[in-house]
Amino acid sequence: MSNYLKIIFAGTSNFSTHYLKHLLFSKHQVVGVFTKPNRPSGRGRKMTPSPVKILAEQYHIPVFQLPTMQSEKVQESVAKLNADIMVVVAYGLIIPEIILNNLRFGGINVHTSLLPRWRGAAPIQRALASGDSETGITIIQMDNGLDTGNILYQNACPITFRDTSLSLSEKLISLGISALEMTLIKIIRNQLSPIKQDKDNVTYANKINKEEAKLNWSLSAVQLELFIRAFNPWPISYFINDDKIIKVWKASVLNEGGNHIPGKILLTNKDGIQIATTKGILNIEIVQPANKRIMHVQDLLNSQSKYFMPGKILL
């Protein structure tokens, strides 16, 4: 057997580009790239290619952008590439079994959780929001289910009390690239030992909705702080004050007790805005008013302290 693989890469996000770049500079050969169609972006809603497409074109790799993978046209395109395997990283489209079955080694997916925990679209955010102490990377053999395939390789990563979705994603990039390379080596050497996922421990990481980002003071301070880190850098947690949106980039839990009206501003000082929750006090530290830069709370209070008077109830 050859010591390299001919790979079709499928991915769309900026996260995916790190894996594609690794493969481009590896001993393997990337023969084609599948990515989602161009999308409107920015205030002008200009049609914009995915980061994966931009990278692939820089290295003159054939790019395929189709709204679905279910058509015969896709099957024909895959067959012509004569690839050994498909590597999928945050692609965003379902790949039918008929395509996977026509590849020598099928398809493998790099998933950012310790499967079977957090199958689905938002595993990093859900792990953070749930207060998990660890997450990781799982490489699975793809089948016709949603992240249901056999586990080929798995590596854990601790979640610290400072981690956001951004920082955790950055940790998982290097961990995932290493896991992917080890998996490809095992495939070449025929050393894989697939493990079925434990159905009793399955949880689902549903897609994040922007509506979830609004801070709900009827939750505990601990839970709100987890949400703030989970939704950083998107969609960014926020609260509304005098009909104006204030995004929250960082907060801390001052205590987990107390008996105050949820949403009541208790105190403002150079260290933050202290807001009561159903259980505990949340200290808002770094914010972004509508159409303004990200700033420390002290900068906000220097010009708008009258809008954050202690005793005020936030909805």
Secondary structure, 3 states (H helix, E strand, C coil): CCCCCEEEEEECCHHHHHHHHHHHCCCCEEEEEEECCCEEECCCCEEECCHHHHHHHHCCCCEEECCCCCCHHHHHHHHHHCCCEEEEECCCCCCCHHHHHCCCCCEEEEECCCCCCCEECCHHHHHHHCCCCEEEEEEEECCCCCCCCCEEEEEEEECCCCCCHHHHHHHHHHHHHHHHHHHHHHHHCCCCCCECCCHHHCCEECCCCHHHHECCCCCEHHHHHHHHHHCCCCCCEEEEECCEEEEEEEEEEEECCCCCCCCEEEEEECCEEEEECCECEEEEEEEEECCCCCEEHHHHHHHHHHHHCCCCECC
